[in-house]
């Protein structure tokens, strides 16, 4: 969100229409801890 407002969104041609590499890493960095705690506490 901060990158978009600054106009420096990382667009890549590696995977068209999916944003850049850092967009993917940002998503994983947020989702991984959530998944870990879900599996640890809920499925425990």
PDB file of N, CA, C and O in Angstrom, chain B, residues numbered from 101:
ATOM      1  N   UNK B 101       0.824  -1.181   0.000  1.00  0.00           N
ATOM      2  CA  UNK B 101       0.000   0.000   0.000  1.00  0.00           C
ATOM      3  C   UNK B 101       0.875   1.254   0.000  1.00  0.00           C
ATOM      4  O   UNK B 101       0.585   2.222  -0.703  1.00  0.00           O
ATOM      5  N   UNK B 102       1.941   1.229   0.790  1.00  0.00           N
ATOM      6  CA  UNK B 102       2.828   2.384   0.832  1.00  0.00           C
ATOM      7  C   UNK B 102       3.549   2.560  -0.501  1.00  0.00           C
ATOM      8  O   UNK B 102       3.764   3.685  -0.952  1.00  0.00           O
ATOM      9  N   UNK B 103       3.920   1.443  -1.131  1.00  0.00           N
ATOM     10  CA  UNK B 103       4.604   1.525  -2.427  1.00  0.00           C
ATOM     11  C   UNK B 103       3.679   2.105  -3.487  1.00  0.00           C
ATOM     12  O   UNK B 103       4.111   2.903  -4.320  1.00  0.00           O
ATOM     13  N   UNK B 104       2.425   1.714  -3.462  1.00  0.00           N
ATOM     14  CA  UNK B 104       1.474   2.228  -4.457  1.00  0.00           C
ATOM     15  C   UNK B 104       1.267   3.730  -4.293  1.00  0.00           C
ATOM     16  O   UNK B 104       1.216   4.461  -5.282  1.00  0.00           O
ATOM     17  N   UNK B 105       1.146   4.195  -3.045  1.00  0.00           N
ATOM     18  CA  UNK B 105       0.922   5.624  -2.830  1.00  0.00           C
ATOM     19  C   UNK B 105       2.148   6.450  -3.227  1.00  0.00           C
ATOM     20  O   UNK B 105       2.018   7.611  -3.616  1.00  0.00           O
ATOM     21  N   UNK B 106       3.348   5.844  -3.128  1.00  0.00           N
ATOM     22  CA  UNK B 106       4.569   6.538  -3.529  1.00  0.00           C
ATOM     23  C   UNK B 106       4.823   6.426  -5.023  1.00  0.00           C
ATOM     24  O   UNK B 106       5.693   7.116  -5.555  1.00  0.00           O
ATOM     25  N   UNK B 107       4.082   5.572  -5.702  1.00  0.00           N
ATOM     26  CA  UNK B 107       4.241   5.408  -7.141  1.00  0.00           C
ATOM     27  C   UNK B 107       5.436   4.570  -7.534  1.00  0.00           C
ATOM     28  O   UNK B 107       5.939   4.702  -8.650  1.00  0.00           O
ATOM     29  N   UNK B 108       5.906   3.704  -6.638  1.00  0.00           N
ATOM     30  CA  UNK B 108       7.075   2.875  -6.921  1.00  0.00           C
ATOM     31  C   UNK B 108       6.732   1.386  -6.848  1.00  0.00           C
ATOM     32  O   UNK B 108       7.572   0.565  -6.479  1.00  0.00           O
ATOM     33  N   UNK B 109       5.527   1.057  -7.194  1.00  0.00           N
ATOM     34  CA  UNK B 109       5.118  -0.346  -7.180  1.00  0.00           C
ATOM     35  C   UNK B 109       6.040  -1.160  -8.068  1.00  0.00           C
ATOM     36  O   UNK B 109       6.358  -0.754  -9.186  1.00  0.00           O
ATOM     37  N   UNK B 110       6.468  -2.314  -7.565  1.00  0.00           N
ATOM     38  CA  UNK B 110       7.407  -3.168  -8.287  1.00  0.00           C
ATOM     39  C   UNK B 110       6.650  -4.017  -9.297  1.00  0.00           C
ATOM     40  O   UNK B 110       6.138  -5.083  -8.956  1.00  0.00           O
ATOM     41  N   UNK B 111       6.580  -3.559 -10.512  1.00  0.00           N
ATOM     42  CA  UNK B 111       5.932  -4.328 -11.560  1.00  0.00           C
ATOM     43  C   UNK B 111       6.984  -5.138 -12.293  1.00  0.00           C
ATOM     44  O   UNK B 111       8.064  -4.643 -12.617  1.00  0.00           O
ATOM     45  N   UNK B 112       6.653  -6.369 -12.542  1.00  0.00           N
ATOM     46  CA  UNK B 112       7.622  -7.254 -13.176  1.00  0.00           C
ATOM     47  C   UNK B 112       6.981  -7.951 -14.359  1.00  0.00           C
ATOM     48  O   UNK B 112       5.770  -8.170 -14.393  1.00  0.00           O
ATOM     49  N   UNK B 113       7.817  -8.295 -15.327  1.00  0.00           N
ATOM     50  CA  UNK B 113       7.333  -9.039 -16.488  1.00  0.00           C
ATOM     51  C   UNK B 113       7.521 -10.535 -16.288  1.00  0.00           C
ATOM     52  O   UNK B 113       7.178 -11.324 -17.168  1.00  0.00           O
ATOM     53  N   UNK B 114       8.067 -10.938 -15.128  1.00  0.00           N
ATOM     54  CA  UNK B 114       8.294 -12.346 -14.848  1.00  0.00           C
ATOM     55  C   UNK B 114       6.985 -13.131 -14.878  1.00  0.00           C
ATOM     56  O   UNK B 114       6.885 -14.156 -15.552  1.00  0.00           O
ATOM     57  N   UNK B 115       5.999 -12.653 -14.156  1.00  0.00           N
ATOM     58  CA  UNK B 115       4.658 -13.250 -14.168  1.00  0.00           C
ATOM     59  C   UNK B 115       3.695 -12.109 -14.498  1.00  0.00           C
ATOM     60  O   UNK B 115       3.347 -11.335 -13.606  1.00  0.00           O
ATOM     61  N   UNK B 116       3.261 -11.986 -15.740  1.00  0.00           N
ATOM     62  CA  UNK B 116       2.403 -10.863 -16.129  1.00  0.00           C
ATOM     63  C   UNK B 116       1.112 -10.791 -15.307  1.00  0.00           C
ATOM     64  O   UNK B 116       0.505 -11.816 -14.996  1.00  0.00           O
ATOM     65  N   UNK B 117       0.711  -9.593 -14.967  1.00  0.00           N
ATOM     66  CA  UNK B 117      -0.531  -9.293 -14.236  1.00  0.00           C
ATOM     67  C   UNK B 117      -0.521  -9.776 -12.795  1.00  0.00           C
ATOM     68  O   UNK B 117      -1.583  -9.871 -12.180  1.00  0.00           O
ATOM     69  N   UNK B 118       0.646 -10.083 -12.236  1.00  0.00           N
ATOM     70  CA  UNK B 118       0.714 -10.544 -10.849  1.00  0.00           C
ATOM     71  C   UNK B 118       1.599  -9.665  -9.988  1.00  0.00           C
ATOM     72  O   UNK B 118       1.917 -10.055  -8.865  1.00  0.00           O
ATOM     73  N   UNK B 119       2.011  -8.505 -10.454  1.00  0.00           N
ATOM     74  CA  UNK B 119       2.868  -7.635  -9.665  1.00  0.00           C
ATOM     75  C   UNK B 119       4.303  -8.141  -9.684  1.00  0.00           C
ATOM     76  O   UNK B 119       4.663  -9.016 -10.472  1.00  0.00           O
ATOM     77  N   UNK B 120       5.095  -7.580  -8.815  1.00  0.00           N
ATOM     78  CA  UNK B 120       6.507  -7.933  -8.801  1.00  0.00           C
ATOM     79  C   UNK B 120       6.859  -8.943  -7.731  1.00  0.00           C
ATOM     80  O   UNK B 120       6.001  -9.426  -6.993  1.00  0.00           O
ATOM     81  N   UNK B 121       8.129  -9.248  -7.667  1.00  0.00           N
ATOM     82  CA  UNK B 121       8.628 -10.226  -6.711  1.00  0.00           C
ATOM     83  C   UNK B 121       8.395  -9.780  -5.275  1.00  0.00           C
ATOM     84  O   UNK B 121       8.010 -10.586  -4.429  1.00  0.00           O
ATOM     85  N   UNK B 122       8.623  -8.509  -4.997  1.00  0.00           N
ATOM     86  CA  UNK B 122       8.442  -8.031  -3.628  1.00  0.00           C
ATOM     87  C   UNK B 122       6.981  -8.081  -3.198  1.00  0.00           C
ATOM     88  O   UNK B 122       6.700  -8.259  -2.013  1.00  0.00           O
ATOM     89  N   UNK B 123       6.061  -7.932  -4.116  1.00  0.00           N
ATOM     90  CA  UNK B 123       4.644  -8.081  -3.777  1.00  0.00           C
ATOM     91  C   UNK B 123       4.358  -9.501  -3.319  1.00  0.00           C
ATOM     92  O   UNK B 123       3.590  -9.708  -2.379  1.00  0.00           O
ATOM     93  N   UNK B 124       4.962 -10.470  -3.968  1.00  0.00           N
ATOM     94  CA  UNK B 124       4.782 -11.871  -3.573  1.00  0.00           C
ATOM     95  C   UNK B 124       5.416 -12.141  -2.210  1.00  0.00           C
ATOM     96  O   UNK B 124       4.829 -12.823  -1.370  1.00  0.00           O
ATOM     97  N   UNK B 125       6.614 -11.603  -1.996  1.00  0.00           N
ATOM     98  CA  UNK B 125       7.292 -11.812  -0.717  1.00  0.00           C
ATOM     99  C   UNK B 125       6.537 -11.141   0.429  1.00  0.00           C
ATOM    100  O   UNK B 125       6.489 -11.678   1.536  1.00  0.00           O
ATOM    101  N   UNK B 126       5.954  -9.986   0.174  1.00  0.00           N
ATOM    102  CA  UNK B 126       5.153  -9.320   1.199  1.00  0.00           C
ATOM    103  C   UNK B 126       3.965 -10.181   1.602  1.00  0.00           C
ATOM    104  O   UNK B 126       3.628 -10.267   2.783  1.00  0.00           O
ATOM    105  N   UNK B 127       3.342 -10.807   0.641  1.00  0.00           N
ATOM    106  CA  UNK B 127       2.187 -11.655   0.927  1.00  0.00           C
ATOM    107  C   UNK B 127       2.587 -12.861   1.765  1.00  0.00           C
ATOM    108  O   UNK B 127       1.905 -13.205   2.730  1.00  0.00           O
ATOM    109  N   UNK B 128       3.679 -13.497   1.403  1.00  0.00           N
ATOM    110  CA  UNK B 128       4.148 -14.669   2.151  1.00  0.00           C
ATOM    111  C   UNK B 128       4.593 -14.268   3.554  1.00  0.00           C
ATOM    112  O   UNK B 128       4.325 -14.988   4.516  1.00  0.00           O
ATOM    113  N   UNK B 129       5.266 -13.135   3.680  1.00  0.00           N
ATOM    114  CA  UNK B 129       5.738 -12.674   4.987  1.00  0.00           C
ATOM    115  C   UNK B 129       4.572 -12.433   5.947  1.00  0.00           C
ATOM    116  O   UNK B 129       4.718 -12.617   7.155  1.00  0.00           O
ATOM    117  N   UNK B 130       3.433 -12.027   5.425  1.00  0.00           N
ATOM    118  CA  UNK B 130       2.255 -11.839   6.275  1.00  0.00           C
ATOM    119  C   UNK B 130       1.535 -13.152   6.542  1.00  0.00           C
ATOM    120  O   UNK B 130       1.115 -13.401   7.672  1.00  0.00           O
ATOM    121  N   UNK B 131       1.385 -13.990   5.534  1.00  0.00           N
ATOM    122  CA  UNK B 131       0.567 -15.195   5.657  1.00  0.00           C
ATOM    123  C   UNK B 131       1.258 -16.318   6.411  1.00  0.00           C
ATOM    124  O   UNK B 131       0.580 -17.106   7.071  1.00  0.00           O
ATOM    125  N   UNK B 132       2.574 -16.423   6.341  1.00  0.00           N
ATOM    126  CA  UNK B 132       3.285 -17.534   6.976  1.00  0.00           C
ATOM    127  C   UNK B 132       3.089 -17.567   8.492  1.00  0.00           C
ATOM    128  O   UNK B 132       2.761 -18.628   9.023  1.00  0.00           O
ATOM    129  N   UNK B 133       3.272 -16.462   9.214  1.00  0.00           N
ATOM    130  CA  UNK B 133       3.040 -16.523  10.661  1.00  0.00           C
ATOM    131  C   UNK B 133       1.589 -16.816  11.025  1.00  0.00           C
ATOM    132  O   UNK B 133       1.314 -17.506  12.007  1.00  0.00           O
ATOM    133  N   UNK B 134       0.674 -16.293  10.235  1.00  0.00           N
ATOM    134  CA  UNK B 134      -0.744 -16.563  10.491  1.00  0.00           C
ATOM    135  C   UNK B 134      -1.025 -18.051  10.337  1.00  0.00           C
ATOM    136  O   UNK B 134      -1.705 -18.642  11.175  1.00  0.00           O
ATOM    137  N   UNK B 135      -0.514 -18.653   9.288  1.00  0.00           N
ATOM    138  CA  UNK B 135      -0.696 -20.087   9.076  1.00  0.00           C
ATOM    139  C   UNK B 135      -0.041 -20.897  10.194  1.00  0.00           C
ATOM    140  O   UNK B 135      -0.623 -21.864  10.686  1.00  0.00           O
ATOM    141  N   UNK B 136       1.159 -20.506  10.592  1.00  0.00           N
ATOM    142  CA  UNK B 136       1.863 -21.220  11.653  1.00  0.00           C
ATOM    143  C   UNK B 136       1.043 -21.222  12.942  1.00  0.00           C
ATOM    144  O   UNK B 136       0.840 -22.277  13.541  1.00  0.00           O
ATOM    145  N   UNK B 137       0.569 -20.047  13.375  1.00  0.00           N
ATOM    146  CA  UNK B 137      -0.204 -19.982  14.614  1.00  0.00           C
ATOM    147  C   UNK B 137      -1.532 -20.700  14.486  1.00  0.00           C
ATOM    148  O   UNK B 137      -2.006 -21.289  15.457  1.00  0.00           O
ATOM    149  N   UNK B 138      -2.132 -20.668  13.338  1.00  0.00           N
ATOM    150  CA  UNK B 138      -3.368 -21.417  13.132  1.00  0.00           C
ATOM    151  C   UNK B 138      -3.118 -22.911  13.301  1.00  0.00           C
ATOM    152  O   UNK B 138      -3.850 -23.589  14.022  1.00  0.00           O
ATOM    153  N   UNK B 139      -2.087 -23.419  12.638  1.00  0.00           N
ATOM    154  CA  UNK B 139      -1.782 -24.847  12.737  1.00  0.00           C
ATOM    155  C   UNK B 139      -1.349 -25.239  14.127  1.00  0.00           C
ATOM    156  O   UNK B 139      -1.689 -26.328  14.590  1.00  0.00           O
ATOM    157  N   UNK B 140      -0.610 -24.384  14.808  1.00  0.00           N
ATOM    158  CA  UNK B 140      -0.093 -24.703  16.134  1.00  0.00           C
ATOM    159  C   UNK B 140      -1.190 -24.668  17.188  1.00  0.00           C
ATOM    160  O   UNK B 140      -1.287 -25.582  18.006  1.00  0.00           O
ATOM    161  N   UNK B 141      -2.016 -23.625  17.182  1.00  0.00           N
ATOM    162  CA  UNK B 141      -3.014 -23.451  18.241  1.00  0.00           C
ATOM    163  C   UNK B 141      -4.356 -24.107  17.932  1.00  0.00           C
ATOM    164  O   UNK B 141      -4.967 -24.689  18.828  1.00  0.00           O
ATOM    165  N   UNK B 142      -4.818 -24.031  16.721  1.00  0.00           N
ATOM    166  CA  UNK B 142      -6.154 -24.546  16.400  1.00  0.00           C
ATOM    167  C   UNK B 142      -6.105 -26.046  16.110  1.00  0.00           C
ATOM    168  O   UNK B 142      -6.909 -26.810  16.644  1.00  0.00           O
ATOM    169  N   UNK B 143      -5.168 -26.463  15.269  1.00  0.00           N
ATOM    170  CA  UNK B 143      -5.088 -27.869  14.906  1.00  0.00           C
ATOM    171  C   UNK B 143      -4.284 -28.681  15.915  1.00  0.00           C
ATOM    172  O   UNK B 143      -4.395 -29.906  15.955  1.00  0.00           O
ATOM    173  N   UNK B 144      -3.471 -28.002  16.733  1.00  0.00           N
ATOM    174  CA  UNK B 144      -2.557 -28.533  17.728  1.00  0.00           C
ATOM    175  C   UNK B 144      -2.743 -29.915  18.100  1.00  0.00           C
ATOM    176  O   UNK B 144      -2.005 -30.434  18.938  1.00  0.00           O
TER     177      UNK B 144
END
